Amino acid sequence: MNAFVLKILILGGTNFLGPHLVEELQKQGHEVTLFNRGTQDILFESKVETLQGNRDGNLDALKNRWWDAVIDTSGHLPRLVDESSKILVNATKHYTFISTIGVYANFHSQDIAENYPLAKLEDETNEEINEKTYGALKAACEKVIESYFPNNLVIRSGLIVGPRDPTRRFSYWPLRIAEGGEILGPGSPKQSLQFIDVRDLAKWIVSMVEKQKTGIYNATGPALPLSFEELLKTCSQVIPSNALVTWVNEDFLIQHDVQDWTELPLWLSYKRNMPGFLNVSRKKAIQEGLTFRSLADTISATIEWERQNRQEDIPIGIERKKEQELLAEWKKNNKS
């Protein structure tokens, strides 16, 4: 616990990263206020002040207040970020914006650093959030923050994984290993992976806010290169299972209309021409104190949370019938 207490406002705070930020801030003894629509009931260990409102037209609860720092986890549209910034510009001395590595113009290169060109909207009035616009909208939000807050910290996170992950992109693999049997491994076992445990990210963000750090940082991990094969092997070491992985050629998967990233999470087809998406530089953040827990810890905590908290069996990834049919055809066509 810190000797000094900060008053922190979190915009959002009830989805994925937000609750972990709240827990870490409370652990360090800080006072937390949440501003959101109040649509999710999250119980925290200590009292949290909640201000109910909406970034789109209902910001009154933010007026005439002061916080030592603001952490914005819910800024997606530059127009709405601008509206809240008009109120908060005189309400804080430090502003942290949670952005994404998706802001970069492309991922043709590997080891992309923070000064790489950013994506731009073809139509600046477009507020539709989809795969094509998400990164450019976030980049535009960054510019809004920079224009209002001299002391701003921009965290460009990579794929965030761990307990409470609503996307289950990472969770698919520990769950699939736990299920056992023959598993379809997509493409090359040597494909590089990057992601960051939400608990590591939250802890580091809080430490950066406490130090009033500014600047732009890619925030992803792990510290050392990690391959797809290493991920699945570690899953098998952590989770008791009879799983056997069969690696299937990318062209075969593409020919059979298997969707990368959704049907087989974390796999990115070479046809996307994005070799740098899971290969960005995290050197600057590591130099500023970002550390990573073991992969085994992340896997264990993820599957434990999934088993304890999933209220319904939400399907993720490729259907088992389709997976097994693909494996059978692959082996039939590739008998040694």
C-alpha positions in Angstrom: 0.0 0.0 0.0 1.3 3.5 -0.9 1.9 6.2 1.7 0.0 8.7 -0.4 -3.6 8.4 -1.5 -4.8 9.4 -4.9 -8.4 10.2 -6.0 -8.8 8.3 -9.3 -11.7 8.5 -11.8 -12.1 5.6 -14.2 -14.3 6.2 -17.2 -15.9 2.8 -17.7 -14.5 0.3 -15.3 -16.9 -2.6 -15.2 -16.0 -4.7 -18.3 -12.6 -6.5 -18.4 -9.6 -4.3 -17.7 -11.6 -1.9 -15.5 -12.3 -4.3 -12.6 -8.7 -5.3 -12.4 -7.7 -1.6 -12.3 -10.1 -1.0 -9.5 -8.8 -3.9 -7.5 -5.2 -2.8 -8.0 -5.9 0.8 -7.1 -7.8 -0.3 -3.9 -4.9 -2.6 -3.1 -2.6 0.4 -3.2 -5.0 2.4 -0.9 -6.4 4.8 -3.5 -9.9 6.2 -3.7 -11.8 5.2 -6.8 -14.7 6.7 -8.6 -16.3 5.1 -11.6 -18.3 6.9 -14.3 -20.4 4.6 -16.5 -24.0 3.8 -17.5 -24.5 1.5 -14.5 -25.6 -1.4 -16.6 -23.2 -4.0 -14.9 -23.3 -4.9 -11.3 -19.7 -5.4 -10.2 -18.9 -6.0 -6.5 -15.5 -4.8 -5.3 -13.8 -5.6 -2.0 -13.9 -2.0 -0.9 -16.3 0.9 -1.5 -16.3 2.5 -4.9 -18.0 5.7 -5.7 -20.2 5.3 -8.8 -21.3 8.2 -11.0 -24.0 7.2 -13.4 -24.1 8.8 -16.8 -23.4 8.4 -20.5 -20.6 9.8 -22.6 -23.1 10.5 -25.3 -25.1 13.4 -23.8 -25.2 12.8 -20.0 -22.0 14.0 -18.4 -23.5 16.1 -15.7 -22.1 13.9 -12.9 -18.6 14.8 -13.9 -19.0 18.5 -13.5 -17.5 20.5 -10.6 -15.3 17.7 -9.4 -11.6 17.1 -9.0 -9.5 13.9 -9.3 -5.7 13.5 -9.1 -5.9 11.3 -12.2 -8.3 10.0 -14.8 -8.1 6.6 -16.5 -10.2 6.3 -19.6 -11.0 2.7 -20.5 -14.1 3.5 -22.6 -13.1 6.0 -25.2 -13.8 4.8 -28.7 -15.3 7.7 -30.6 -13.4 11.0 -30.9 -16.5 13.1 -30.7 -17.5 11.6 -27.3 -13.9 11.8 -26.0 -13.9 15.5 -26.9 -17.2 16.1 -25.0 -15.9 14.5 -21.8 -12.5 16.2 -22.2 -14.1 19.6 -22.2 -15.4 18.9 -18.7 -12.4 17.0 -17.4 -9.7 19.3 -18.6 -10.0 21.4 -15.5 -10.8 18.4 -13.2 -7.5 16.5 -13.2 -3.8 16.9 -13.6 -3.1 13.6 -15.3 -5.0 11.6 -17.9 -4.4 8.0 -19.0 -6.0 6.8 -22.2 -6.3 3.1 -22.8 -5.7 2.7 -26.5 -4.7 -0.3 -28.7 -1.9 -1.4 -31.0 -4.6 -1.4 -33.6 -3.9 2.3 -34.1 -1.0 1.6 -36.4 -1.5 2.1 -40.2 -0.5 -1.4 -41.0 1.4 -4.4 -39.7 3.7 -5.1 -42.6 6.7 -4.7 -40.4 7.8 -6.5 -37.2 8.9 -4.9 -34.0 6.7 -1.8 -34.6 7.6 1.0 -32.1 5.4 3.8 -30.8 6.5 6.2 -33.6 5.1 4.1 -36.4 2.5 5.8 -38.7 -1.0 5.7 -37.5 -4.3 4.6 -39.2 -6.5 7.4 -40.5 -10.3 7.4 -41.2 -11.3 7.8 -44.8 -14.3 9.7 -43.6 -13.8 11.5 -40.3 -17.5 11.7 -39.6 -17.8 7.9 -39.6 -18.6 6.6 -36.2 -19.3 3.0 -37.0 -17.0 0.8 -35.0 -15.9 -2.3 -36.9 -12.7 -4.2 -37.7 -11.7 -1.6 -40.4 -12.4 1.6 -38.3 -11.6 0.6 -34.7 -7.9 1.4 -34.9 -8.3 4.6 -36.7 -11.0 5.8 -34.3 -8.8 5.0 -31.4 -5.9 6.9 -33.0 -8.3 9.9 -33.5 -9.2 9.7 -29.8 -5.5 9.8 -28.9 -5.2 13.1 -30.7 -8.1 14.5 -28.8 -6.6 13.6 -25.5 -3.3 15.1 -26.5 -4.9 18.4 -27.4 -6.6 18.8 -24.0 -4.2 17.2 -21.5 -0.5 18.1 -21.5 0.2 15.4 -18.9 -1.3 12.4 -20.8 -0.3 8.8 -20.8 -1.4 6.6 -23.8 -1.3 2.9 -23.3 -1.5 1.0 -26.6 -2.3 -2.5 -25.3 -1.9 -5.6 -27.3 -4.3 -8.6 -26.9 -5.4 -8.6 -23.3 -6.0 -12.0 -21.8 -6.7 -13.6 -18.4 -9.6 -13.7 -15.9 -12.8 -12.0 -16.9 -11.9 -12.0 -20.7 -15.2 -11.5 -22.5 -13.8 -12.3 -26.0 -12.4 -15.8 -25.0 -9.9 -15.6 -27.8 -7.1 -16.8 -25.5 -9.4 -18.9 -23.3 -10.3 -21.1 -26.2 -7.0 -22.9 -26.2 -6.8 -23.8 -22.4 -10.4 -24.9 -22.6 -9.8 -26.9 -25.8 -6.7 -28.6 -24.3 -8.8 -29.4 -21.2 -11.4 -31.0 -23.3 -8.8 -33.4 -24.8 -8.7 -35.5 -27.9 -7.2 -34.6 -31.2 -6.9 -30.8 -31.6 -6.4 -28.8 -34.9 -3.3 -26.6 -34.6 -3.6 -23.9 -37.2 -0.8 -23.1 -39.6 2.8 -23.0 -38.4 3.6 -24.1 -34.8 6.3 -21.5 -35.0 3.9 -18.6 -35.5 4.8 -15.8 -33.0 2.2 -14.8 -30.4 1.9 -11.7 -28.2 -0.6 -10.9 -25.5 -0.6 -9.5 -21.9 -2.2 -10.8 -18.8 -4.8 -8.3 -17.6 -3.4 -8.4 -14.1 0.1 -7.4 -15.2 -1.3 -4.6 -17.4 -3.5 -3.2 -14.5 -0.6 -3.3 -12.1 1.7 -1.5 -14.4 -0.8 1.1 -15.4 -1.5 1.9 -11.7 2.3 2.3 -11.1 2.6 4.6 -14.1 -0.3 6.7 -12.9 1.2 6.9 -9.4 4.4 8.2 -10.9 2.5 10.6 -13.1 4.3 9.3 -16.1 3.5 10.6 -19.6 4.1 9.4 -23.2 3.0 6.6 -25.4 3.7 3.0 -24.7 3.0 -0.3 -26.5 1.9 -2.7 -23.7 2.0 -6.4 -24.6 4.1 -9.4 -23.8 5.6 -11.7 -23.0 9.1 -10.5 -22.4 10.7 -13.2 -24.6 9.4 -14.5 -28.0 6.6 -17.1 -27.7 5.4 -19.5 -30.4 1.9 -21.0 -30.9 3.5 -24.4 -30.2 4.9 -23.2 -26.9 1.5 -21.9 -25.8 -0.2 -25.2 -26.4 2.6 -27.2 -24.8 2.4 -25.1 -21.7 -1.4 -25.5 -21.7 -0.8 -29.3 -21.7 1.7 -29.0 -18.9 -0.7 -27.0 -16.7 -4.0 -28.8 -17.5 -4.4 -32.6 -17.1 -5.4 -33.8 -20.5 -5.0 -36.4 -23.2 -4.9 -33.7 -25.9 -2.9 -34.3 -29.1 -2.2 -31.4 -31.4 -2.1 -32.0 -35.2 -0.8 -29.0 -37.1 -2.6 -28.3 -40.3 -1.3 -26.2 -43.2 -2.6 -22.7 -43.7 -3.5 -23.2 -47.4 -5.6 -26.2 -46.5 -7.5 -24.2 -43.9 -8.1 -21.3 -46.2 -9.3 -23.6 -49.0 -11.8 -25.0 -46.6 -13.1 -21.6 -45.5 -11.8 -21.8 -42.0 -11.9 -18.3 -40.4 -8.7 -17.2 -38.8 -8.9 -15.3 -35.4 -12.5 -16.3 -34.9 -12.9 -20.1 -35.6 -9.3 -20.7 -34.6 -8.4 -17.8 -32.2 -4.9 -16.3 -32.3 -4.2 -17.7 -35.8 -3.6 -14.9 -38.3 -3.6 -16.1 -41.9 -0.7 -14.9 -44.1 -3.3 -13.5 -46.5 -3.9 -10.7 -44.1 -0.3 -9.5 -44.6 0.0 -8.6 -40.9 3.2 -10.2 -39.7 3.8 -7.4 -37.2 0.4 -7.6 -35.4 1.7 -10.1 -32.9 5.2 -8.8 -33.1 5.2 -5.2 -31.9 8.0 -3.7 -29.8 7.4 -3.6 -26.1 10.9 -2.4 -25.3 9.9 1.1 -24.1 7.3 -0.3 -21.6 9.7 -2.9 -20.2 12.3 -0.2 -19.7 9.6 1.6 -17.7 8.9 -1.3 -15.4 6.4 -3.5 -17.2 6.8 -7.1 -16.0 5.1 -10.4 -16.9 4.0 -13.3 -14.8 4.6 -16.8 -16.1 2.5 -18.2 -19.0 1.5 -21.1 -16.7 0.0 -18.6 -14.2 -2.0 -16.9 -16.9 -3.3 -20.3 -18.3 -4.2 -21.6 -14.8 -6.0 -18.4 -13.7 -7.9 -18.2 -17.0 -9.3 -21.7 -17.0 -10.1 -21.4 -13.3 -12.1 -18.3 -13.9 -13.9 -19.8 -16.9 -14.9 -22.9 -14.8 -16.1 -20.8 -11.9 -17.8 -17.9 -13.6 -19.3 -18.9 -16.9 -23.1 -19.1 -16.4 -23.8 -20.6 -19.7 -21.9 -22.6 -22.3 -21.1 -19.9 -24.8 -19.7 -21.5 -28.0 -16.3 -20.3 -29.0 -14.0 -21.3 -31.9 -14.5 -23.9 -34.5 -17.3 -26.5 -34.1 -16.0 -29.9 -33.0 -17.7 -31.7 -35.9 -16.1 -29.4 -38.4 -12.7 -29.6 -36.6 -12.7 -33.4 -36.6 -13.8 -33.6 -40.3 -11.0 -31.3 -41.3 -8.5 -33.3 -39.3 -9.7 -36.5 -41.0 -9.4 -35.0 -44.5 -6.0 -33.5 -43.7 -4.6 -36.8 -42.6 -6.2 -38.7 -45.5 -4.5 -36.3 -48.0 -1.2 -36.3 -46.2 -0.4 -39.9 -45.4 3.3 -40.3 -45.0 
